[in-house]
Amino acid sequence: MARRPLVMGNWKLNGSKAFTRELIAGLKSELKGVEDCDVAIAPPVMYLAEAESALAGSAIVLGAQNVDVNVQGAFTGDISTAMLKDFGAKYIIIGHSERRTYHKESDEFIAKKFAALKEAGLVPVLCIGESEAENEAGKTEEVCARQIDAVINALGVEAFNGAVIAYEPIWAIGTGKSATPAQAQAVHAFIRAHIAAKSQAVADQVIIQYGGSVNDANAAELFTQPDIDGALVGGASLKAPAFAAIVKAAAQAKA
Ligand code: PEP
């Protein structure tokens, strides 16, 4: 089954109003005429308004880096699904390893965020992946299965209809040391088979992005792999030419 690739930029804790305007202007011009790939950006929520207006007239879709499980009320500092929708955000990253680590987010808590997003009609981008120690101990598949099963156990496998999984080995994030195309493909195939064991139809349509030091030099080869449906990009998403080159590589490889 042909899946439309998705390349998404995770800006993390970077940017300003001016940076947001300039980067989006650069992306709009670099990506003119590129049609065979869905493209999303997740700026800090502070800049969603700036980004929404800068994106007017573009096919680039707005996303966000996090969401809270609560919808309204006395939850100081939190951001709800309704607030994200208010700015036109669609693809929402949850379970990023930086939040799992620095904010102690558990698999079960992340499954609640997944539920909140589905309830609101937003698209969860569920980040999963093993640490370096887990990788060296041969636990990659066990960790990925556990992180996916937390969602399946809470919501059923059908929750992955229209959702996105980002396989991001922690040892590859921000290190310049990407997984090789073959390494990533092996894990992506495992993830798809793990979901297929519950539902082949859900597995066939779920977008599985690779993330971890993707750049304009290594993207094309990663996208030749059949189960890599795009990328979640950190560092290289902060420069319009590099991010656009990754998008173009996905569009070309999957056309
Ligand atoms: C990320 O944190 O989602 C990521 C993939 O970062 P980088 O591309 O910088 O490794």
Residues whose N, C-alpha, C, O or C-beta is under 5 A from the ligand:
A	BS01	PEP	N10 A172 I173 G174 T175 G211 G212 S213 V214 L232 V233 G234 G235 A236
